[in-house]
Amino acid sequence: MISEIRGRAAGGESVNSIKNDLDLPKSTVYYHFRKEVGQKQKANQVQIPQDDEFVGELCGIFAGDGSFQYTKSGNYKIKFHLNAEERYWKVLKDYLQSKLSKAPFVCSSSKSKIDLLYNSKKLFCLFDKNLNWDNKKTYTIKLADKEYSKEFCKGFARGLMDTDGYRRQDHKRYVFSSASCELRDDLYKLLEELNIDSQKFEEEPRKESYSIKHKLRITGEDVEKFSKTVNPRKPKRKY
């Protein structure tokens, strides 16, 4: 009886369907149903590798273009918001699947936007350990106050530049832009650790409703150094 309940649960049948077919109390079916489904859910959780550079990149991507929501049903919903018209979202999807042993769910919020979604407490705990932010993440996101390895620094710089940075075509330079002054300053310090010089500056908003942009630029010989050391993953960020 138990093996039949679990077999049907594994095959996708509902609790009510199994209960009616086997003429069993719903509580009995539900107990064994949850055991089967719960084991499958555990086997399908993300697996975060012991790889500082990957962890850094993942934190950089979340800091730049990520969001978190704890739902009423108890899910830890992590989203990466990306441009649907650029190839980067496909590159990132495949990369995340290979590193986390689980593909993100792809959803489209508009014709120009693609979201890569994970429901994962593990990912939330990873970000919570390495990043700090309050309710207004866009303006307050920053690194946690701790020591980071050079591998983490490289990955974090890559994730930030791929999401909130751009490459100038008219001048050979990289520019990073954020509404969070502390995040910009974090990147500046990490680049110093990698022996890459950069310059910080501010850009005033064009409209009163807009916020100040806290920017950082990499120029001259340091462009080549950044390109080789950090090696942006986004195709449009490569020289």
C-alpha positions as CSV (number, residue, x, y, z in Angstrom):
1,M,0.0,0.0,0.0
2,I,2.8,2.4,1.0
3,S,4.8,1.7,-2.2
4,E,1.7,2.3,-4.3
5,I,1.0,5.6,-2.7
6,R,4.6,6.8,-3.2
7,G,4.7,5.4,-6.7
8,R,1.6,7.3,-7.7
9,A,2.9,10.5,-6.0
10,A,6.1,10.2,-7.9
11,G,4.1,9.9,-11.1
12,G,2.3,13.2,-10.4
13,E,-1.1,12.1,-9.1
14,S,-2.8,14.3,-6.6
15,V,-3.6,13.3,-3.0
16,N,-7.4,13.2,-3.7
17,S,-6.9,11.0,-6.7
18,I,-4.9,8.5,-4.8
19,K,-7.3,8.6,-1.8
20,N,-10.3,7.9,-4.0
21,D,-8.7,5.1,-6.0
22,L,-7.3,3.3,-3.0
23,D,-10.2,4.1,-0.7
24,L,-7.9,5.3,2.1
25,P,-8.1,8.1,4.7
26,K,-6.7,11.4,3.3
27,S,-4.4,11.8,6.3
28,T,-2.7,8.4,5.5
29,V,-2.3,9.2,1.8
30,Y,-1.0,12.7,2.6
31,Y,1.6,11.4,5.0
32,H,3.3,9.2,2.5
33,F,2.6,11.6,-0.4
34,R,4.6,14.3,1.4
35,K,7.5,11.9,2.1
36,E,7.8,11.1,-1.6
37,V,7.4,14.6,-2.9
38,G,9.6,16.0,-0.1
39,Q,12.4,13.7,-1.0
40,K,12.2,14.7,-4.6
41,Q,12.2,18.4,-3.6
42,K,15.4,17.9,-1.5
43,A,17.1,16.1,-4.4
44,N,16.2,19.0,-6.7
45,Q,17.7,21.7,-4.5
46,V,20.4,24.0,-5.7
47,Q,24.0,22.8,-4.9
48,I,26.3,25.7,-4.2
49,P,29.9,24.8,-5.0
50,Q,32.9,25.6,-2.8
51,D,34.2,28.1,-5.4
52,D,34.9,31.7,-4.1
53,E,35.0,33.2,-7.6
54,F,31.6,31.8,-8.5
55,V,30.1,32.8,-5.2
56,G,31.5,36.3,-5.7
57,E,30.1,36.5,-9.2
58,L,26.7,35.3,-8.0
59,C,26.7,37.9,-5.3
60,G,27.7,40.6,-7.8
61,I,24.9,39.7,-10.2
62,F,22.4,39.7,-7.3
63,A,23.7,43.1,-6.0
64,G,23.4,44.5,-9.5
65,D,20.2,43.1,-11.0
66,G,18.7,40.8,-8.3
67,S,15.7,40.9,-6.0
68,F,14.4,38.8,-3.1
69,Q,10.9,38.1,-1.8
70,Y,9.8,35.9,1.0
71,T,6.3,34.8,0.0
72,K,3.3,34.0,2.3
73,S,3.7,30.3,1.3
74,G,7.2,30.3,2.8
75,N,9.2,30.4,-0.4
76,Y,12.5,32.3,-0.8
77,K,12.1,33.8,-4.2
78,I,15.3,35.0,-5.9
79,K,15.1,36.8,-9.2
80,F,17.7,38.1,-11.6
81,H,16.2,40.8,-13.9
82,L,17.8,40.9,-17.3
83,N,17.5,42.4,-20.8
84,A,15.6,40.0,-23.1
85,E,17.2,41.5,-26.2
86,E,20.7,40.7,-25.1
87,R,22.4,37.2,-25.3
88,Y,23.7,37.5,-21.7
89,W,20.5,36.1,-20.1
90,K,21.0,32.8,-22.1
91,V,24.7,32.7,-21.2
92,L,23.9,33.3,-17.6
93,K,21.1,30.7,-17.5
94,D,23.4,28.0,-18.9
95,Y,26.1,29.0,-16.5
96,L,23.9,28.9,-13.4
97,Q,22.5,25.5,-14.4
98,S,26.0,24.1,-14.7
99,K,27.2,25.6,-11.4
100,L,24.1,25.1,-9.2
101,S,23.1,21.8,-10.7
102,K,19.6,23.2,-11.3
103,A,18.2,25.4,-14.1
104,P,16.5,28.6,-13.2
105,F,12.9,29.1,-14.1
106,V,12.7,31.6,-17.1
107,C,9.8,34.0,-17.0
108,S,9.1,37.1,-19.0
109,S,7.8,40.2,-17.3
110,S,7.6,42.2,-20.6
111,K,8.8,42.0,-24.1
112,S,12.1,43.5,-23.1
113,K,12.6,41.8,-19.7
114,I,13.6,38.3,-18.7
115,D,13.7,37.0,-15.2
116,L,15.7,34.0,-14.0
117,L,14.0,32.7,-10.9
118,Y,15.1,30.3,-8.1
119,N,13.0,29.4,-5.1
120,S,15.9,28.7,-2.7
121,K,16.6,29.4,0.9
122,K,20.2,28.3,0.3
123,L,20.7,31.2,-2.2
124,F,19.1,33.6,0.1
125,C,21.4,32.6,3.0
126,L,24.4,32.9,0.7
127,F,23.4,36.5,-0.2
128,D,22.5,37.3,3.4
129,K,25.9,36.2,4.5
130,N,27.9,38.3,2.0
131,L,25.6,41.3,1.4
132,N,23.7,43.8,3.4
133,W,20.6,45.8,2.4
134,D,17.4,47.2,3.8
135,N,13.9,47.5,2.3
136,K,15.2,49.8,-0.5
137,K,17.8,47.4,-1.9
138,T,18.6,49.5,-5.0
139,Y,20.0,52.4,-2.8
140,T,21.5,50.4,0.1
141,I,23.0,47.2,-1.2
142,K,26.6,46.7,-0.2
143,L,29.1,44.0,0.8
144,A,29.0,42.7,4.4
145,D,31.9,43.9,6.6
146,K,34.2,40.9,6.3
147,E,37.4,39.7,4.5
148,Y,37.1,38.4,1.0
149,S,39.5,36.4,-1.1
150,K,41.0,37.7,-4.4
151,E,38.9,35.0,-6.2
152,F,35.7,36.4,-4.6
153,C,36.8,39.9,-5.6
154,K,37.3,38.9,-9.2
155,G,33.9,37.2,-9.4
156,F,32.1,40.1,-7.6
157,A,33.6,42.7,-10.0
158,R,32.6,40.5,-12.9
159,G,29.0,40.2,-11.7
160,L,28.7,43.9,-11.1
161,M,30.2,45.0,-14.4
162,D,28.0,42.5,-16.3
163,T,24.8,43.8,-14.7
164,D,25.3,47.5,-13.7
165,G,28.3,48.4,-15.9
166,Y,29.0,49.2,-19.5
167,R,31.8,49.4,-22.0
168,R,32.3,52.7,-23.9
169,Q,32.6,52.3,-27.6
170,D,34.1,55.8,-28.3
171,H,36.7,55.5,-25.6
172,K,38.3,52.3,-24.4
173,R,37.0,52.3,-20.9
174,Y,34.7,50.5,-18.5
175,V,32.0,52.4,-16.5
176,F,30.1,51.1,-13.5
177,S,27.0,53.0,-12.3
178,S,24.8,52.4,-9.2
179,A,22.3,54.1,-7.1
180,S,24.1,52.7,-4.1
181,C,27.2,54.8,-3.1
182,E,28.5,52.1,-0.8
183,L,28.3,49.4,-3.5
184,R,30.3,51.7,-5.9
185,D,32.8,52.2,-3.1
186,D,33.0,48.5,-2.4
187,L,33.9,47.9,-6.1
188,Y,36.6,50.6,-5.9
189,K,38.2,48.8,-2.9
190,L,38.0,45.4,-4.5
191,L,39.7,46.7,-7.7
192,E,42.5,48.1,-5.5
193,E,43.0,44.6,-4.1
194,L,43.3,43.4,-7.7
195,N,45.8,46.2,-8.5
196,I,43.4,47.9,-10.9
197,D,43.1,51.6,-10.7
198,S,39.8,53.3,-11.1
199,Q,38.2,56.8,-10.6
200,K,35.0,57.5,-8.6
201,F,32.6,60.3,-9.6
202,E,29.0,61.3,-9.4
203,E,26.4,62.1,-12.0
204,E,23.6,64.4,-11.1
205,P,20.0,63.3,-12.0
206,R,18.5,64.7,-15.2
207,K,15.1,64.9,-13.5
208,E,14.2,65.7,-9.9
209,S,12.5,62.2,-9.5
210,Y,15.7,60.4,-10.4
211,S,18.5,59.6,-8.0
212,I,22.2,60.5,-8.1
213,K,24.3,57.9,-10.0
214,H,27.4,56.9,-8.2
215,K,29.9,55.9,-10.9
216,L,33.3,54.4,-11.4
217,R,35.4,54.3,-14.5
218,I,38.4,52.3,-15.6
219,T,40.7,53.8,-18.2
220,G,44.1,53.5,-19.9
221,E,46.2,50.4,-19.2
222,D,43.8,49.3,-16.5
223,V,41.2,48.5,-19.1
224,E,43.3,45.7,-20.4
225,K,44.2,44.6,-16.9
226,F,40.5,44.5,-15.9
227,S,39.6,42.6,-19.1
228,K,42.2,39.9,-18.4
229,T,41.9,39.7,-14.7
230,V,38.1,39.9,-14.3
231,N,37.2,38.7,-17.8
232,P,33.5,39.9,-18.0
233,R,31.1,37.1,-19.0
234,K,28.6,39.3,-20.8
235,P,29.5,39.3,-24.5
236,K,28.9,43.1,-24.8
237,R,31.4,43.8,-22.0
238,K,34.3,42.2,-23.7
239,Y,37.1,44.0,-25.6
